[in-house]
Amino acid sequence: MLAILEYTFLWRSLVAALLIGSLCSFLGVFVVLKGLSFAGAGIAHGAFAGVALAFLIGSNPFIMGLLFALIMVWLVGLSANKGNLNVDASIGIMFAVTMALAILFIGLIKQYNTELFGFLFGNILAVTNRDLTFMSWVFLGVSAVLLIGYRAFYYWAFDETMAEASGVAMPQVFFLFLSLLALAIVASLKVVGELLVTAFMVIPASTAYQLTYSLKKMLILSVILGGLASVLGLVLSFIWDIPSGASIVLVLGLEFVLGTIFSPKKRHQGVGGSYNE
């Protein structure tokens, strides 16, 4: 166990796991409350298509992944607000198109690229100082926006009609949240990979949902659970020599099972309850 402290790359991995686990868990609360779980998977596919194109043309994978993810969420937002399609249908279309693009770009790359597939399955042990700096800025920026706009996001999650009556522009809040989600997902790809990033967005928040009726407590619990699972999963992957991304997600799954078993809400079934701040 103490051997982890001897390696610089493991320190970087631990910090990256804590940053990404906490950030995605924070965003995940609103993802779960608004029923946007599918959005996380769709945005991740869009980001991966950008990453694949970056490796094909020799560009920066983070920048290209973010560009693709933002284009995707803006198109989804426009179709949901201006068109006749609901969010799930819009994401489903973009999901299929971006996945097809990713497969096309990978097929055009003439040789096997280990780093590219690291973005697909996750490779937290390969996090560099540059990656960690990018993740840190994303963590600080997204967290600041969520905290500053907490009231608007609260209204968006629970009472859009009241928010609009109070002068809060819900379409702009929706666009802003999708953009923050895209940024966080791009920052997460190298940690857990495109295939597992959705777990970070859904499981900690779903576990916290079992434990409280307060939004603030749910946010705090979700962040704690996500950060704890990230660090514990990484430590276990080092000790048992297993894939880090899978290890982290399995710990998240265990947290959810325990949270469901010991949920105080089970003791109030039939009584009902509503969320408050």
C-alpha positions as protocol buffer text, in pm:
chain_id: "A"
residue {
  index: 1
  type: MET
  ca { x: 0 y: 0 z: 0 }
}
residue {
  index: 2
  type: LEU
  ca { x: 273 y: 247 z: 100 }
}
residue {
  index: 3
  type: ALA
  ca { x: 454 y: 166 z: -226 }
}
residue {
  index: 4
  type: ILE
  ca { x: 204 y: 392 z: -403 }
}
residue {
  index: 5
  type: LEU
  ca { x: 362 y: 693 z: -233 }
}
residue {
  index: 6
  type: GLU
  ca { x: 700 y: 613 z: -389 }
}
residue {
  index: 7
  type: TYR
  ca { x: 596 y: 674 z: -751 }
}
residue {
  index: 8
  type: THR
  ca { x: 539 y: 1020 z: -897 }
}
residue {
  index: 9
  type: PHE
  ca { x: 310 y: 892 z: -1173 }
}
residue {
  index: 10
  type: LEU
  ca { x: 85 y: 732 z: -911 }
}
residue {
  index: 11
  type: TRP
  ca { x: 59 y: 1061 z: -723 }
}
residue {
  index: 12
  type: ARG
  ca { x: -53 y: 1225 z: -1049 }
}
residue {
  index: 13
  type: SER
  ca { x: -304 y: 945 z: -1103 }
}
residue {
  index: 14
  type: LEU
  ca { x: -446 y: 982 z: -752 }
}
residue {
  index: 15
  type: VAL
  ca { x: -492 y: 1359 z: -793 }
}
residue {
  index: 16
  type: ALA
  ca { x: -649 y: 1308 z: -1138 }
}
residue {
  index: 17
  type: ALA
  ca { x: -886 y: 1044 z: -1000 }
}
residue {
  index: 18
  type: LEU
  ca { x: -992 y: 1272 z: -716 }
}
residue {
  index: 19
  type: LEU
  ca { x: -1047 y: 1573 z: -945 }
}
residue {
  index: 20
  type: ILE
  ca { x: -1242 y: 1388 z: -1211 }
}
residue {
  index: 21
  type: GLY
  ca { x: -1438 y: 1172 z: -967 }
}
residue {
  index: 22
  type: SER
  ca { x: -1549 y: 1476 z: -769 }
}
residue {
  index: 23
  type: LEU
  ca { x: -1630 y: 1693 z: -1071 }
}
residue {
  index: 24
  type: CYS
  ca { x: -1833 y: 1433 z: -1258 }
}
residue {
  index: 25
  type: SER
  ca { x: -2020 y: 1344 z: -940 }
}
residue {
  index: 26
  type: PHE
  ca { x: -2111 y: 1711 z: -888 }
}
residue {
  index: 27
  type: LEU
  ca { x: -2248 y: 1742 z: -1241 }
}
residue {
  index: 28
  type: GLY
  ca { x: -2405 y: 1399 z: -1210 }
}
residue {
  index: 29
  type: VAL
  ca { x: -2654 y: 1522 z: -952 }
}
residue {
  index: 30
  type: PHE
  ca { x: -2823 y: 1741 z: -1213 }
}
residue {
  index: 31
  type: VAL
  ca { x: -2783 y: 1470 z: -1477 }
}
residue {
  index: 32
  type: VAL
  ca { x: -2978 y: 1227 z: -1259 }
}
residue {
  index: 33
  type: LEU
  ca { x: -3240 y: 1476 z: -1145 }
}
residue {
  index: 34
  type: LYS
  ca { x: -3310 y: 1589 z: -1505 }
}
residue {
  index: 35
  type: GLY
  ca { x: -3301 y: 1239 z: -1653 }
}
residue {
  index: 36
  type: LEU
  ca { x: -3003 y: 1316 z: -1878 }
}
residue {
  index: 37
  type: SER
  ca { x: -2809 y: 994 z: -1822 }
}
residue {
  index: 38
  type: PHE
  ca { x: -2817 y: 912 z: -2192 }
}
residue {
  index: 39
  type: ALA
  ca { x: -2671 y: 1256 z: -2263 }
}
residue {
  index: 40
  type: GLY
  ca { x: -2348 y: 1164 z: -2087 }
}
residue {
  index: 41
  type: ALA
  ca { x: -2300 y: 859 z: -2308 }
}
residue {
  index: 42
  type: GLY
  ca { x: -2386 y: 1053 z: -2622 }
}
residue {
  index: 43
  type: ILE
  ca { x: -2146 y: 1338 z: -2543 }
}
residue {
  index: 44
  type: ALA
  ca { x: -1872 y: 1088 z: -2463 }
}
residue {
  index: 45
  type: HIS
  ca { x: -1916 y: 930 z: -2807 }
}
residue {
  index: 46
  type: GLY
  ca { x: -1901 y: 1273 z: -2968 }
}
residue {
  index: 47
  type: ALA
  ca { x: -1583 y: 1360 z: -2779 }
}
residue {
  index: 48
  type: PHE
  ca { x: -1420 y: 1031 z: -2875 }
}
residue {
  index: 49
  type: ALA
  ca { x: -1494 y: 1098 z: -3243 }
}
residue {
  index: 50
  type: GLY
  ca { x: -1302 y: 1425 z: -3204 }
}
residue {
  index: 51
  type: VAL
  ca { x: -1016 y: 1246 z: -3030 }
}
residue {
  index: 52
  type: ALA
  ca { x: -998 y: 991 z: -3313 }
}
residue {
  index: 53
  type: LEU
  ca { x: -987 y: 1271 z: -3572 }
}
residue {
  index: 54
  type: ALA
  ca { x: -710 y: 1442 z: -3373 }
}
residue {
  index: 55
  type: PHE
  ca { x: -493 y: 1131 z: -3392 }
}
residue {
  index: 56
  type: LEU
  ca { x: -570 y: 1097 z: -3762 }
}
residue {
  index: 57
  type: ILE
  ca { x: -460 y: 1452 z: -3850 }
}
residue {
  index: 58
  type: GLY
  ca { x: -200 y: 1498 z: -3576 }
}
residue {
  index: 59
  type: SER
  ca { x: -393 y: 1753 z: -3370 }
}
residue {
  index: 60
  type: ASN
  ca { x: -444 y: 1797 z: -2992 }
}
residue {
  index: 61
  type: PRO
  ca { x: -691 y: 1526 z: -2878 }
}
residue {
  index: 62
  type: PHE
  ca { x: -832 y: 1730 z: -2590 }
}
residue {
  index: 63
  type: ILE
  ca { x: -903 y: 2035 z: -2804 }
}
residue {
  index: 64
  type: MET
  ca { x: -1054 y: 1833 z: -3088 }
}
residue {
  index: 65
  type: GLY
  ca { x: -1254 y: 1620 z: -2847 }
}
residue {
  index: 66
  type: LEU
  ca { x: -1392 y: 1931 z: -2677 }
}
residue {
  index: 67
  type: LEU
  ca { x: -1478 y: 2089 z: -3012 }
}
residue {
  index: 68
  type: PHE
  ca { x: -1676 y: 1781 z: -3122 }
}
residue {
  index: 69
  type: ALA
  ca { x: -1847 y: 1751 z: -2785 }
}
residue {
  index: 70
  type: LEU
  ca { x: -1953 y: 2117 z: -2782 }
}
residue {
  index: 71
  type: ILE
  ca { x: -2082 y: 2100 z: -3138 }
}
residue {
  index: 72
  type: MET
  ca { x: -2282 y: 1793 z: -3043 }
}
residue {
  index: 73
  type: VAL
  ca { x: -2439 y: 1943 z: -2730 }
}
residue {
  index: 74
  type: TRP
  ca { x: -2524 y: 2268 z: -2906 }
}
residue {
  index: 75
  type: LEU
  ca { x: -2694 y: 2079 z: -3188 }
}
residue {
  index: 76
  type: VAL
  ca { x: -2883 y: 1872 z: -2932 }
}
residue {
  index: 77
  type: GLY
  ca { x: -2982 y: 2186 z: -2743 }
}
residue {
  index: 78
  type: LEU
  ca { x: -3099 y: 2361 z: -3058 }
}
residue {
  index: 79
  type: SER
  ca { x: -3305 y: 2065 z: -3174 }
}
residue {
  index: 80
  type: ALA
  ca { x: -3460 y: 2030 z: -2828 }
}
residue {
  index: 81
  type: ASN
  ca { x: -3546 y: 2400 z: -2797 }
}
residue {
  index: 82
  type: LYS
  ca { x: -3626 y: 2493 z: -3158 }
}
residue {
  index: 83
  type: GLY
  ca { x: -3723 y: 2166 z: -3319 }
}
residue {
  index: 84
  type: ASN
  ca { x: -3988 y: 1901 z: -3262 }
}
residue {
  index: 85
  type: LEU
  ca { x: -3756 y: 1632 z: -3125 }
}
residue {
  index: 86
  type: ASN
  ca { x: -3709 y: 1561 z: -2756 }
}
residue {
  index: 87
  type: VAL
  ca { x: -3362 y: 1549 z: -2601 }
}
residue {
  index: 88
  type: ASP
  ca { x: -3335 y: 1168 z: -2603 }
}
residue {
  index: 89
  type: ALA
  ca { x: -3415 y: 1145 z: -2975 }
}
residue {
  index: 90
  type: SER
  ca { x: -3167 y: 1423 z: -3059 }
}
residue {
  index: 91
  type: ILE
  ca { x: -2893 y: 1258 z: -2855 }
}
residue {
  index: 92
  type: GLY
  ca { x: -2973 y: 920 z: -3010 }
}
residue {
  index: 93
  type: ILE
  ca { x: -2918 y: 1059 z: -3359 }
}
residue {
  index: 94
  type: MET
  ca { x: -2594 y: 1235 z: -3265 }
}
residue {
  index: 95
  type: PHE
  ca { x: -2484 y: 924 z: -3075 }
}
residue {
  index: 96
  type: ALA
  ca { x: -2509 y: 711 z: -3388 }
}
residue {
  index: 97
  type: VAL
  ca { x: -2352 y: 971 z: -3620 }
}
residue {
  index: 98
  type: THR
  ca { x: -2053 y: 1048 z: -3397 }
}
residue {
  index: 99
  type: MET
  ca { x: -1989 y: 679 z: -3329 }
}
residue {
  index: 100
  type: ALA
  ca { x: -1989 y: 617 z: -3703 }
}
residue {
  index: 101
  type: LEU
  ca { x: -1741 y: 905 z: -3745 }
}
residue {
  index: 102
  type: ALA
  ca { x: -1519 y: 760 z: -3473 }
}
residue {
  index: 103
  type: ILE
  ca { x: -1514 y: 421 z: -3646 }
}
residue {
  index: 104
  type: LEU
  ca { x: -1440 y: 591 z: -3979 }
}
residue {
  index: 105
  type: PHE
  ca { x: -1149 y: 793 z: -3838 }
}
residue {
  index: 106
  type: ILE
  ca { x: -1004 y: 488 z: -3661 }
}
residue {
  index: 107
  type: GLY
  ca { x: -1030 y: 292 z: -3986 }
}
residue {
  index: 108
  type: LEU
  ca { x: -835 y: 563 z: -4170 }
}
residue {
  index: 109
  type: ILE
  ca { x: -549 y: 544 z: -3920 }
}
residue {
  index: 110
  type: LYS
  ca { x: -307 y: 301 z: -4077 }
}
residue {
  index: 111
  type: GLN
  ca { x: -151 y: 167 z: -3759 }
}
residue {
  index: 112
  type: TYR
  ca { x: -264 y: 62 z: -3414 }
}
residue {
  index: 113
  type: ASN
  ca { x: -244 y: 352 z: -3170 }
}
residue {
  index: 114
  type: THR
  ca { x: -223 y: 258 z: -2803 }
}
residue {
  index: 115
  type: GLU
  ca { x: -282 y: 612 z: -2680 }
}
residue {
  index: 116
  type: LEU
  ca { x: -603 y: 644 z: -2883 }
}
residue {
  index: 117
  type: PHE
  ca { x: -749 y: 331 z: -2730 }
}
residue {
  index: 118
  type: GLY
  ca { x: -646 y: 465 z: -2391 }
}
residue {
  index: 119
  type: PHE
  ca { x: -913 y: 732 z: -2445 }
}
residue {
  index: 120
  type: LEU
  ca { x: -1163 y: 455 z: -2522 }
}
residue {
  index: 121
  type: PHE
  ca { x: -1094 y: 233 z: -2220 }
}
residue {
  index: 122
  type: GLY
  ca { x: -914 y: 473 z: -1988 }
}
residue {
  index: 123
  type: ASN
  ca { x: -550 y: 482 z: -1880 }
}
residue {
  index: 124
  type: ILE
  ca { x: -519 y: 689 z: -1567 }
}
residue {
  index: 125
  type: LEU
  ca { x: -162 y: 573 z: -1502 }
}
residue {
  index: 126
  type: ALA
  ca { x: -55 y: 755 z: -1819 }
}
residue {
  index: 127
  type: VAL
  ca { x: -174 y: 1097 z: -1696 }
}
residue {
  index: 128
  type: THR
  ca { x: 98 y: 1358 z: -1750 }
}
residue {
  index: 129
  type: ASN
  ca { x: 163 y: 1689 z: -1573 }
}
residue {
  index: 130
  type: ARG
  ca { x: 9 y: 1865 z: -1873 }
}
residue {
  index: 131
  type: ASP
  ca { x: -304 y: 1648 z: -1850 }
}
residue {
  index: 132
  type: LEU
  ca { x: -328 y: 1715 z: -1478 }
}
residue {
  index: 133
  type: THR
  ca { x: -301 y: 2089 z: -1532 }
}
residue {
  index: 134
  type: PHE
  ca { x: -583 y: 2074 z: -1788 }
}
residue {
  index: 135
  type: MET
  ca { x: -800 y: 1869 z: -1551 }
}
residue {
  index: 136
  type: SER
  ca { x: -731 y: 2111 z: -1265 }
}
residue {
  index: 137
  type: TRP
  ca { x: -841 y: 2413 z: -1468 }
}
residue {
  index: 138
  type: VAL
  ca { x: -1152 y: 2229 z: -1584 }
}
residue {
  index: 139
  type: PHE
  ca { x: -1232 y: 2130 z: -1225 }
}
residue {
  index: 140
  type: LEU
  ca { x: -1193 y: 2486 z: -1098 }
}
residue {
  index: 141
  type: GLY
  ca { x: -1379 y: 2647 z: -1388 }
}
residue {
  index: 142
  type: VAL
  ca { x: -1677 y: 2411 z: -1395 }
}
residue {
  index: 143
  type: SER
  ca { x: -1708 y: 2405 z: -1015 }
}
residue {
  index: 144
  type: ALA
  ca { x: -1702 y: 2786 z: -1002 }
}
residue {
  index: 145
  type: VAL
  ca { x: -1980 y: 2816 z: -1262 }
}
residue {
  index: 146
  type: LEU
  ca { x: -2194 y: 2557 z: -1082 }
}
residue {
  index: 147
  type: LEU
  ca { x: -2151 y: 2730 z: -746 }
}
residue {
  index: 148
  type: ILE
  ca { x: -2208 y: 3081 z: -879 }
}
residue {
  index: 149
  type: GLY
  ca { x: -2514 y: 2971 z: -1076 }
}
residue {
  index: 150
  type: TYR
  ca { x: -2642 y: 2733 z: -808 }
}
residue {
  index: 151
  type: ARG
  ca { x: -2981 y: 2905 z: -778 }
}
residue {
  index: 152
  type: ALA
  ca { x: -3042 y: 2893 z: -1154 }
}
residue {
  index: 153
  type: PHE
  ca { x: -2944 y: 2527 z: -1174 }
}
residue {
  index: 154
  type: TYR
  ca { x: -3166 y: 2450 z: -874 }
}
residue {
  index: 155
  type: TYR
  ca { x: -3468 y: 2607 z: -1046 }
}
residue {
  index: 156
  type: TRP
  ca { x: -3380 y: 2430 z: -1370 }
}
residue {
  index: 157
  type: ALA
  ca { x: -3370 y: 2095 z: -1191 }
}
residue {
  index: 158
  type: PHE
  ca { x: -3695 y: 2134 z: -997 }
}
residue {
  index: 159
  type: ASP
  ca { x: -3921 y: 2414 z: -1117 }
}
residue {
  index: 160
  type: GLU
  ca { x: -3861 y: 2559 z: -1463 }
}
residue {
  index: 161
  type: THR
  ca { x: -4198 y: 2734 z: -1466 }
}
residue {
  index: 162
  type: MET
  ca { x: -4121 y: 2926 z: -1148 }
}
residue {
  index: 163
  type: ALA
  ca { x: -3772 y: 3005 z: -1279 }
}
residue {
  index: 164
  type: GLU
  ca { x: -3906 y: 3153 z: -1602 }
}
residue {
  index: 165
  type: ALA
  ca { x: -4160 y: 3353 z: -1407 }
}
residue {
  index: 166
  type: SER
  ca { x: -3871 y: 3490 z: -1198 }
}
residue {
  index: 167
  type: GLY
  ca { x: -3681 y: 3592 z: -1512 }
}
residue {
  index: 168
  type: VAL
  ca { x: -3433 y: 3303 z: -1529 }
}
residue {
  index: 169
  type: ALA
  ca { x: -3372 y: 3202 z: -1892 }
}
residue {
  index: 170
  type: MET
  ca { x: -3404 y: 2822 z: -1884 }
}
residue {
  index: 171
  type: PRO
  ca { x: -3282 y: 2757 z: -2242 }
}
residue {
  index: 172
  type: GLN
  ca { x: -2956 y: 2938 z: -2164 }
}
residue {
  index: 173
  type: VAL
  ca { x: -2917 y: 2742 z: -1840 }
}
residue {
  index: 174
  type: PHE
  ca { x: -2974 y: 2419 z: -2033 }
}
residue {
  index: 175
  type: PHE
  ca { x: -2712 y: 2513 z: -2295 }
}
residue {
  index: 176
  type: LEU
  ca { x: -2466 y: 2615 z: -2025 }
}
residue {
  index: 177
  type: PHE
  ca { x: -2509 y: 2289 z: -1837 }
}
residue {
  index: 178
  type: LEU
  ca { x: -2462 y: 2078 z: -2151 }
}
residue {
  index: 179
  type: SER
  ca { x: -2143 y: 2275 z: -2226 }
}
residue {
  index: 180
  type: LEU
  ca { x: -2010 y: 2215 z: -1874 }
}
residue {
  index: 181
  type: LEU
  ca { x: -2096 y: 1849 z: -1910 }
}
residue {
  index: 182
  type: ALA
  ca { x: -1904 y: 1829 z: -2239 }
}
residue {
  index: 183
  type: LEU
  ca { x: -1599 y: 1994 z: -2083 }
}
residue {
  index: 184
  type: ALA
  ca { x: -1599 y: 1758 z: -1786 }
}
residue {
  index: 185
  type: ILE
  ca { x: -1640 y: 1451 z: -2006 }
}
residue {
  index: 186
  type: VAL
  ca { x: -1348 y: 1549 z: -2230 }
}
residue {
  index: 187
  type: ALA
  ca { x: -1132 y: 1598 z: -1920 }
}
residue {
  index: 188
  type: SER
  ca { x: -1242 y: 1254 z: -1794 }
}
residue {
  index: 189
  type: LEU
  ca { x: -1168 y: 1049 z: -2105 }
}
residue {
  index: 190
  type: LYS
  ca { x: -806 y: 975 z: -2021 }
}
residue {
  index: 191
  type: VAL
  ca { x: -895 y: 874 z: -1666 }
}
residue {
  index: 192
  type: VAL
  ca { x: -1177 y: 622 z: -1715 }
}
residue {
  index: 193
  type: GLY
  ca { x: -1226 y: 621 z: -2091 }
}
residue {
  index: 194
  type: GLU
  ca { x: -1520 y: 693 z: -2316 }
}
residue {
  index: 195
  type: LEU
  ca { x: -1690 y: 363 z: -2233 }
}
residue {
  index: 196
  type: LEU
  ca { x: -1695 y: 417 z: -1855 }
}
residue {
  index: 197
  type: VAL
  ca { x: -1733 y: 793 z: -1813 }
}
residue {
  index: 198
  type: THR
  ca { x: -2112 y: 764 z: -1793 }
}
residue {
  index: 199
  type: ALA
  ca { x: -2073 y: 567 z: -1470 }
}
residue {
  index: 200
  type: PHE
  ca { x: -1913 y: 871 z: -1307 }
}
residue {
  index: 201
  type: MET
  ca { x: -2204 y: 1087 z: -1416 }
}
residue {
  index: 202
  type: VAL
  ca { x: -2475 y: 854 z: -1288 }
}
residue {
  index: 203
  type: ILE
  ca { x: -2370 y: 619 z: -1007 }
}
residue {
  index: 204
  type: PRO
  ca { x: -2244 y: 856 z: -731 }
}
residue {
  index: 205
  type: ALA
  ca { x: -2543 y: 1088 z: -776 }
}
residue {
  index: 206
  type: SER
  ca { x: -2784 y: 792 z: -783 }
}
residue {
  index: 207
  type: THR
  ca { x: -2629 y: 660 z: -463 }
}
residue {
  index: 208
  type: ALA
  ca { x: -2657 y: 1001 z: -296 }
}
residue {
  index: 209
  type: TYR
  ca { x: -3019 y: 1020 z: -413 }
}
residue {
  index: 210
  type: GLN
  ca { x: -3092 y: 713 z: -201 }
}
residue {
  index: 211
  type: LEU
  ca { x: -2959 y: 880 z: 112 }
}
residue {
  index: 212
  type: THR
  ca { x: -3115 y: 1227 z: 136 }
}
residue {
  index: 213
  type: TYR
  ca { x: -3400 y: 1458 z: 37 }
}
residue {
  index: 214
  type: SER
  ca { x: -3179 y: 1769 z: 40 }
}
residue {
  index: 215
  type: LEU
  ca { x: -3016 y: 1890 z: -282 }
}
residue {
  index: 216
  type: LYS
  ca { x: -2719 y: 2039 z: -99 }
}
residue {
  index: 217
  type: LYS
  ca { x: -2660 y: 1717 z: 96 }
}
residue {
  index: 218
  type: MET
  ca { x: -2701 y: 1519 z: -225 }
}
residue {
  index: 219
  type: LEU
  ca { x: -2435 y: 1730 z: -396 }
}
residue {
  index: 220
  type: ILE
  ca { x: -2194 y: 1689 z: -103 }
}
residue {
  index: 221
  type: LEU
  ca { x: -2256 y: 1315 z: -73 }
}
residue {
  index: 222
  type: SER
  ca { x: -2220 y: 1263 z: -447 }
}
residue {
  index: 223
  type: VAL
  ca { x: -1885 y: 1443 z: -457 }
}
residue {
  index: 224
  type: ILE
  ca { x: -1757 y: 1248 z: -155 }
}
residue {
  index: 225
  type: LEU
  ca { x: -1871 y: 915 z: -298 }
}
residue {
  index: 226
  type: GLY
  ca { x: -1725 y: 989 z: -642 }
}
residue {
  index: 227
  type: GLY
  ca { x: -1391 y: 1107 z: -505 }
}
residue {
  index: 228
  type: LEU
  ca { x: -1366 y: 819 z: -258 }
}
residue {
  index: 229
  type: ALA
  ca { x: -1445 y: 556 z: -522 }
}
residue {
  index: 230
  type: SER
  ca { x: -1192 y: 709 z: -762 }
}
residue {
  index: 231
  type: VAL
  ca { x: -907 y: 696 z: -512 }
}
residue {
  index: 232
  type: LEU
  ca { x: -1003 y: 358 z: -364 }
}
residue {
  index: 233
  type: GLY
  ca { x: -1052 y: 206 z: -709 }
}
residue {
  index: 234
  type: LEU
  ca { x: -710 y: 328 z: -820 }
}
residue {
  index: 235
  type: VAL
  ca { x: -542 y: 192 z: -507 }
}
residue {
  index: 236
  type: LEU
  ca { x: -710 y: -147 z: -554 }
}
residue {
  index: 237
  type: SER
  ca { x: -609 y: -157 z: -921 }
}
residue {
  index: 238
  type: PHE
  ca { x: -247 y: -100 z: -816 }
}
residue {
  index: 239
  type: ILE
  ca { x: -257 y: -366 z: -544 }
}
residue {
  index: 240
  type: TRP
  ca { x: -435 y: -632 z: -750 }
}
residue {
  index: 241
  type: ASP
  ca { x: -291 y: -533 z: -1091 }
}
residue {
  index: 242
  type: ILE
  ca { x: -631 y: -486 z: -1260 }
}
residue {
  index: 243
  type: PRO
  ca { x: -755 y: -216 z: -1503 }
}
residue {
  index: 244
  type: SER
  ca { x: -798 y: 111 z: -1312 }
}
residue {
  index: 245
  type: GLY
  ca { x: -1111 y: 234 z: -1493 }
}
residue {
  index: 246
  type: ALA
  ca { x: -1298 y: -90 z: -1434 }
}
residue {
  index: 247
  type: SER
  ca { x: -1182 y: -100 z: -1072 }
}
residue {
  index: 248
  type: ILE
  ca { x: -1312 y: 252 z: -1004 }
}
residue {
  index: 249
  type: VAL
  ca { x: -1651 y: 180 z: -1161 }
}
residue {
  index: 250
  type: LEU
  ca { x: -1688 y: -145 z: -965 }
}
residue {
  index: 251
  type: VAL
  ca { x: -1627 y: 46 z: -641 }
}
residue {
  index: 252
  type: LEU
  ca { x: -1893 y: 295 z: -752 }
}
residue {
  index: 253
  type: GLY
  ca { x: -2128 y: 2 z: -811 }
}
residue {
  index: 254
  type: LEU
  ca { x: -2057 y: -134 z: -462 }
}
residue {
  index: 255
  type: GLU
  ca { x: -2131 y: 208 z: -313 }
}
residue {
  index: 256
  type: PHE
  ca { x: -2465 y: 211 z: -494 }
}
residue {
  index: 257
  type: VAL
  ca { x: -2559 y: -135 z: -366 }
}
residue {
  index: 258
  type: LEU
  ca { x: -2472 y: -39 z: -8 }
}
residue {
  index: 259
  type: GLY
  ca { x: -2650 y: 296 z: -44 }
}
residue {
  index: 260
  type: THR
  ca { x: -2964 y: 122 z: -167 }
}
residue {
  index: 261
  type: ILE
  ca { x: -2956 y: -139 z: 110 }
}
residue {
  index: 262
  type: PHE
  ca { x: -2911 y: 114 z: 389 }
}
residue {
  index: 263
  type: SER
  ca { x: -3117 y: 394 z: 234 }
}
residue {
  index: 264
  type: PRO
  ca { x: -3323 y: 581 z: 495 }
}
residue {
  index: 265
  type: LYS
  ca { x: -3588 y: 628 z: 227 }
}
residue {
  index: 266
  type: LYS
  ca { x: -3670 y: 258 z: 250 }
}
residue {
  index: 267
  type: ARG
  ca { x: -3793 y: 320 z: 603 }
}
residue {
  index: 268
  type: HIS
  ca { x: -4036 y: 584 z: 472 }
}
residue {
  index: 269
  type: GLN
  ca { x: -4183 y: 399 z: 177 }
}
residue {
  index: 270
  type: GLY
  ca { x: -4537 y: 515 z: 120 }
}
residue {
  index: 271
  type: VAL
  ca { x: -4483 y: 832 z: 321 }
}
residue {
  index: 272
  type: GLY
  ca { x: -4342 y: 1028 z: 31 }
}
residue {
  index: 273
  type: GLY
  ca { x: -4091 y: 1308 z: 27 }
}
residue {
  index: 274
  type: SER
  ca { x: -3972 y: 1592 z: -185 }
}
residue {
  index: 275
  type: TYR
  ca { x: -3637 y: 1752 z: -242 }
}
residue {
  index: 276
  type: ASN
  ca { x: -3540 y: 2081 z: -85 }
}
residue {
  index: 277
  type: GLU
  ca { x: -3233 y: 2297 z: -92 }
}
